Amino acid sequence: MSAKIHSDLVVTDMSTAYAESAADEEYSEFSFATGQNQITWSLGVMLWSWYVICELVISITGIVGNVLVIAVVFGRRSKSRSTDILVGNLAIADFVTSIFLIPYPKLNSIPNSWTGAFFCKVVESDYLMWTTVTASIYSLVAVSLDRFFAVVYPIPFRRFVNRRLVNVIVCLIWAGSCVLMVRILLTNTTDVMVGKCVYQPSPRNLEVIYGIYVFVVQFALPTVLMLATQVAIARSLRRQAARFASNESTASFHNIARSRVLTLTFTVILIYVVCWAPDQIAYFSFNLGIISPSFVRSPVSRVTTALAICNSCVNPILYTLRHPQFREALKDFLRNKSKRNTPIFEDLEISSRPEKSHESIEKA
């Protein structure tokens, strides 16, 4: 979990004396006379720091880029296969994440009402944002597993994987993401005395356990799964290339296919690791007490957080630069041309219909 959320919440646990004095100061601004000054919604001043501007640029880029991916992929929904649907779901998750990244003024006060409680638990806590981030991560894992089964076990893949199964997987990704991040809802509430959203810290040992849990769920486990599948894909393609080495045309097809599959998927995974590793490692170290609380608001922490949220806008750029079929589909969409009767991200059916796949690659 990013330092973004903990710069506002977890520091309360690490700096108790400061938090108490700040609460006393805020409380003094309100009348002690019951009913004279009821706490209402009050917006603060928007401070346009370099980090806020960076967030805005990333969010706008992510919204525009992922909207195009969604429009292009689901514009061919009748021809979409498993990978296209999963990539479309990844774009939806990144699109929603980009919306939640739009900066907004912090609230000076929040009323003691169900709307105030909802705002603190769901919005201010960034529960929705972390749910979509988790859905994005596991959508990428699903894409990697989808390609793994398509390449390593092509016959069972074509027999059992259909649109209905993929839609079920998409629903499970979103439901699981909501459950995995539910702890955020349980630790954020409203201080009715001062009209503020507050974080309710758990005992120190539980905070450490939760830090390990977040590191495993959001970074370690997805990274291991994705890298393991890529290694298996590389080995399978190498064996297939050796098997067809006597046929120069077929061998050429397998070389191109291997390069195309590994380059695009592995690059997406590598960018995910590069973007999230510094922030996840920093947060993990923070929860273990290796990093001091002062790190949370430091410039280095802001940089690692900015790098992490960049992952929500980078994939559309990568598709455009590295995937010819997506470029062609994007051109068709922008020119309002009739759509081709082919999927976008699943043109490489390794070991199945090699002649047709070879032809499509040559055209790209």
Secondary structure, DSSP 8 states (H G I E B T S, - for coil): --HHHHTTTTHHHH-HHHHHHHHHHHHTTS-SSTTTS----EE------HHHHHHHHHHHHHHHHHHHHHHHHHHTGGG--HHHHHHHHHHHHHHHHHHHTS----EEE--SSHHHHHIIIIIITTHHHHHHHHHHHHHHHHHHHHHHHHHHSHHHHHHH--HHHHHHHHHHHHHHHHHHTTHHHHSEEEETTTTEEEE----HHHHHHHHHHHHIIIIIHHHHHHHHHHHHHHHHHHHHHHHTTTSHHHHHHHHHHHHHHHHHHHHHHHHHHHHHHHHHHHHHHHHTTSS-GGGGGSHHHHHHHHHHHTHHHHHHHHHHHH-HHHHHHHHHHHTT----SS-SS----TTSSHHHHHHHHHH-
